[in-house]
Amino acid sequence: MKFEMDSMVSNQVWTLVDPPKGVRPVGCKWVYKYKLGADGEVTTFKARLVAKGYTQRPGVDFEETYSPVAMAKSIRILLAIATWYDYEIWQMDMKTAFLNGYVEEEIFVDQPEGFTTVGEEQKVCRLQRSIYGLKQASRSWNTRFDEVIRGYDFIKNDYDPCIYKKIGGSSVAYLVLYVDDILLIGNDVKMLGDIKAWLSTQFSMKDMGEASYILGIKIYRDRSRRMLGLTQSSYVEMVLKRFKMEYSKRGLFS
């Protein structure tokens, strides 16, 4: 919870103001979740401050909400290209991605439970940036990322708006965005390293190294043989447990 609040402060997500007359603040709550690794193990516990978006009113608290994500077939095509040409496949994770998006509407939310400011308990938070749970949060984040990445000479793909390409001489780099997960694919290690360093100056990033697990899919790669495999074994295990079949006899696909 402290890490989440520190992120709110560092991103200057809100300012405390007196509640305007006739304005109903959007509520917020703490949501606790965990993140799974490639083998289904718990890797991270998170506490996230989430707006009660279901209380937002269309035309008052939000307008447009649609936000694109990279298509699965686009990701598979780029992975196939990277395998054929032996490109690098790197991964980065965006920390508290939605807090980077700016809100266009005037939105007020209640102060977070357990973190009200002493002496100013009656005040509300006037949002300057988006937070998780808002109906427009994903769109606000995607709009901000698109503006930033295109300012670094990336070109958006006409067919898939979450695929970007950057060319410099004989060097080429592809960037895949899926909400807060990023894949960097390219043939120039220095160029990719510069992109990673630049992204880290724009957002709070976590370098995941060579891609091995993304969107619930484990990546197996043998560069010497120009081969790459994808598996969702942890998802299969989860489905088996859901239907109480985790002890069933296993087989091999041929």
Secondary structure, DSSP 8 states (H G I E B T S, - for coil): -HHHHHHHHHTT-EEEE---TT---B-EEEEEEEEE-TTS-EEEEEEEEEE-GGG--BTTTBS--------HHHHHHHHHHHHHHT-EEEEEEETTGGGGSB-SS--EE---TT---TT-TT-EEEESB--TT-TTHHHHHHHHHHHHHHTTT-EE-SS-TTEEEEEETTEEEEEEEETTEEEEEES-HHHHHHHHHHHHHHS-EEEEEE--EETTEEEEEEGGGTEEEEE-HHHHHHHHHHTT-TTS------
